[in-house]
Amino acid sequence: MRIETIAVHAGHAVDPGTGAVTPAIHPSTTYERAPDGTYPRGYLYSRNDNPNRSALEACLAALEGGAAAAAFASASAATSAVLLALRPGDHVVAPADAYHGTLRLLRETFAAWGLQTTFVDMTAPEAVAGALRPGTRLVWVETPSNPLWKVADIARLAALARDAGALCVCDNTTATPILQSPLRLGADLVVHATTKYLGGHGDVMGGAVVAREPGGLFDRVRALQAAGGAVPSPFDCWLVLRGVRTLPWRMRAHSANAQRVADFLAGHAGVEAVHYPGLATHPGHDVARRQMAGFGGMLSVQVRGGAAAAMAVAARLRVFTRATSFGGTESLVEHRASIEGPGTRTPENLLRLSVGLENADDLIEDLARALAEGTER
Ligand SMILES: *Cc1c(COP(=O)(O)O)cnc(C)c1O
């Protein structure tokens, strides 16, 4: 089956009891036992499992080409479960520019718990090789990475991890399984913020861990899902699954719109730099062409004139909404350094754009006007 067909059908069957074509939502927290005390229908208590969660997990596993998936209440909960599945004293190699919530978990919560982390530039495989040591259990990869959309070579890093006896985990949130298949490139686990493109409409939080093979660390993640209880509600699972149905088509449109916006900005006099893997000038362009089926909907722009000029451009935009997050239908703009706070490495004049599903001409006109009004004064 091709990806569009998997996205529409995986984890879904017509309800045998009612004939309902669209899946029902099962809010029940508990499930009936048979007279002999068994659970012949497979469900016991909703924290352990429920029909909406198992449908979503089957769909996510199929989309990534994995054996199994575990859904969580957020990607931060999914990330925490992967790290909790390790042991105090274990060593992790992680990107210096990982998602800021992941960085905070590694630096604060898990450092205090006894996990050791070396932060490296994932676009430099020799830096990753140099950071590996006998106790390394995990190489954490996130590509393209926020907010410069740096591209790490997944196959290369997964091979380095394997040779060192470590697992490779890839946060595939920004690329999605439509544009990038980390498990096929050798990664062992994939992490997702389904909050973003998979949900796709800015109305549900969720996360997931997908495993190439059952067993090993994934079994501990699965156990932590039920024991830790950071699980998504049946309605959350239903919403994410509904979002996934249109994911392949949305990702194509997000990518096409982002490419047009990036091309426009790259030629604009008020712009210092554009960071988008789809531009031939981007340092990760060649690796992205090799491992991605499209360049995605996220890009960043550095505005001439510093932080104040960037803030002013964001303030003048009308079609783009000033807000954090990404992956919804509507375009968003964010001054990234101020949301990340003190100590951020993000340039002060950088605006991050989540390019939505509007007409690209309207987005370009909005940006053109916001940039031009700045230079007129
Ligand atoms: C948003 C995001 C996360 C965290 O997702 P939550 O669902 O908000 O916890 C993790 N990784 C990446 C790459 C993200 O963009």
The ligand as a MOL file (V3000), in Angstrom:
LIG
                    3D

  0  0  0     0  0            999 V3000
M  V30 BEGIN CTAB
M  V30 COUNTS 15 15 0 0 0
M  V30 BEGIN ATOM
M  V30 1 C 6.4990 20.5370 19.8090 0
M  V30 2 C 7.6400 19.5950 19.7590 0
M  V30 3 C 7.8860 18.6890 20.7980 0
M  V30 4 C 7.0440 18.6850 22.0540 0
M  V30 5 O 5.7090 18.4000 21.7910 0
M  V30 6 P 4.5810 18.5250 22.9320 0
M  V30 7 O 3.4560 17.7140 22.3850 0
M  V30 8 O 4.2870 19.9790 23.0620 0
M  V30 9 O 5.1480 17.9770 24.2020 0
M  V30 10 C 8.9440 17.8200 20.6750 0
M  V30 11 N 9.7380 17.8150 19.5810 0
M  V30 12 C 9.5430 18.6650 18.5710 0
M  V30 13 C 10.4520 18.6320 17.3980 0
M  V30 14 C 8.4960 19.5860 18.6180 0
M  V30 15 O 8.3120 20.4480 17.6320 0
M  V30 END ATOM
M  V30 BEGIN BOND
M  V30 1 1 1 2
M  V30 2 1 2 3
M  V30 3 2 2 14
M  V30 4 1 3 4
M  V30 5 2 3 10
M  V30 6 1 4 5
M  V30 7 1 5 6
M  V30 8 2 6 7
M  V30 9 1 6 8
M  V30 10 1 6 9
M  V30 11 1 10 11
M  V30 12 2 11 12
M  V30 13 1 12 13
M  V30 14 1 12 14
M  V30 15 1 14 15
M  V30 END BOND
M  V30 END CTAB
M  END
